[in-house]
Amino acid sequence: MDGGNLAGLDETGLGVEIVNILASLQKRSPEDVAADPLHDDGTVAVTSMVAVWVLARVAEAFGRRRLVRLDRVDGADLHSVAGLARVIHQAIRSLPAMRGAA
């Protein structure tokens, strides 16, 4: 996973990448993960623990210890792929290097 590639993705693209990350974590195909139970928003449901793990992997891709402060994240966003993609997208856009590129 490369931070530069992630930075170029919109929320939908990040959602696809999150499903790929989950597939790798669970040693399953992305298609199998996509068939998992859905959250009310229509995307794959995730536990908050898994969401935090995904956030940590994305932070590593940007060479950071953490990407977001969890105390500033709406807990509801940590329960679905779409919510997680939204959090990641906002965090990437707030990175100093990304603000200068916009």
C-alpha positions in Angstrom: 0.0 0.0 0.0 1.4 3.3 -1.1 0.4 6.7 0.5 0.7 8.4 -2.9 -1.7 6.1 -4.5 -4.2 6.3 -1.6 -4.0 10.2 -1.7 -5.3 10.1 -5.3 -8.4 8.1 -4.4 -11.9 9.4 -3.7 -14.0 7.9 -1.0 -15.3 5.2 -3.4 -11.8 4.2 -4.4 -10.7 4.2 -0.7 -13.7 1.9 0.0 -12.4 -0.6 -2.6 -8.9 -0.3 -1.1 -10.3 -0.9 2.4 -12.1 -4.1 1.2 -8.7 -5.2 -0.3 -7.0 -4.5 3.1 -9.7 -6.5 4.9 -9.3 -9.4 2.4 -5.6 -9.5 3.0 -6.1 -9.3 6.8 -8.6 -12.2 6.7 -6.8 -14.2 4.0 -9.9 -14.1 1.9 -10.8 -12.7 -1.5 -12.1 -9.2 -1.9 -15.3 -10.7 -3.4 -15.8 -12.8 -0.2 -15.3 -9.8 2.0 -17.7 -7.8 -0.1 -20.4 -10.5 0.5 -20.1 -10.0 4.3 -23.0 -8.5 6.3 -23.7 -4.9 5.4 -24.0 -1.9 7.6 -27.1 0.3 7.3 -25.2 2.5 4.8 -25.0 -0.4 2.4 -21.3 -1.1 2.7 -19.5 -3.9 4.5 -19.8 -3.7 8.3 -16.6 -3.7 10.3 -15.9 -3.8 14.0 -14.3 -0.7 15.5 -11.2 -2.7 16.4 -10.7 -3.7 12.8 -11.4 -0.1 11.7 -8.6 1.1 14.1 -6.3 -1.6 12.6 -7.1 -0.3 9.0 -6.4 3.3 10.1 -3.0 2.2 11.5 -2.1 0.5 8.2 -3.0 3.6 6.2 -1.1 5.8 8.6 2.0 3.6 8.0 1.6 4.1 4.3 2.0 7.8 4.9 4.9 7.2 7.2 2.9 8.4 10.2 2.3 6.9 13.6 -1.3 7.8 13.4 -3.5 9.3 10.7 -6.4 10.6 12.9 -7.1 11.3 16.6 -9.7 8.8 17.4 -11.3 11.0 20.0 -12.2 13.4 17.1 -13.8 10.7 15.0 -17.5 10.0 15.0 -17.7 6.5 16.4 -20.4 5.6 13.9 -17.8 6.1 11.1 -15.8 3.2 12.6 -18.5 0.6 11.8 -18.6 0.5 8.0 -16.3 0.6 5.0 -18.0 3.9 3.8 -17.6 5.5 7.2 -13.9 4.4 7.4 -13.3 5.7 3.8 -14.8 9.1 4.8 -12.5 9.3 7.8 -9.5 8.4 5.8 -10.3 10.7 2.9 -10.8 13.7 5.3 -7.5 12.8 7.1 -5.5 12.6 3.9 -6.9 15.9 2.7 -5.8 17.5 6.0 -2.2 16.3 5.8 0.1 19.3 5.2 1.5 17.9 1.9 -2.0 17.4 0.6 -3.3 20.8 1.6 -0.5 22.4 -0.4 -1.2 20.2 -3.5 -4.9 21.2 -3.6 
